[in-house]
Amino acid sequence: MNIERVRLHMRTIAAVILGVLLLALAGVTIIDVVGRYLFARPLSGGKELTELLVMGVVFAGLPAITLDDGHVTADLFTQRFSDQGLNIQLFLARLLSGAALLIGGWQLWAYGARIASYGQTTLYLRIPLGPVAYAAATICMVSGVMVLLMALFRASRAS
């Protein structure tokens, strides 16, 4: 199996997960708004669920962004690069993105360990936040490894 097929399958998985999270977010929002304005009874813990789902959407989207080479880049000078120059620029951008994602994941893991050590939870629903931080850190680190592998295997620029 070549890297482009793996990339396509991973994008599909990320898209399905994002779709489920966005539907859940829409459902929580609809239930909360209808309950609040029609029945004067908002969804218990709706704000916490919304915050966690938004965080889930952001971090679940990270692998998709990585696979699509969608990280922010500044193309001030690259319009004049040759094909070889563009390939070097892509390689370096992937290396920097991978390093940033791995460092961010490491810091999120350390933060997760800190908040897990004193058992921090959400206020209303008492959802433990340590595992949430660990999940975000894992996704961040996996995305970092993915972008580094794309650099090392010289995967083509996403179209």
Secondary structure, 3 states (H helix, E strand, C coil): CCHHHHHHHHHHHHHHHHHHHHHHHHHHHHHHHHHHHHCCCCCCCHHHHHHHHHHHHHHHHHHHHHHCCCCCCCCCCHHHCCHHHHHHHHHHHHHHHHHHHHHHHHHHHHHHHHHHHCCCECCCCCCECHHHHHHHHHHHHHHHHHHHHHHHCCCCCCC
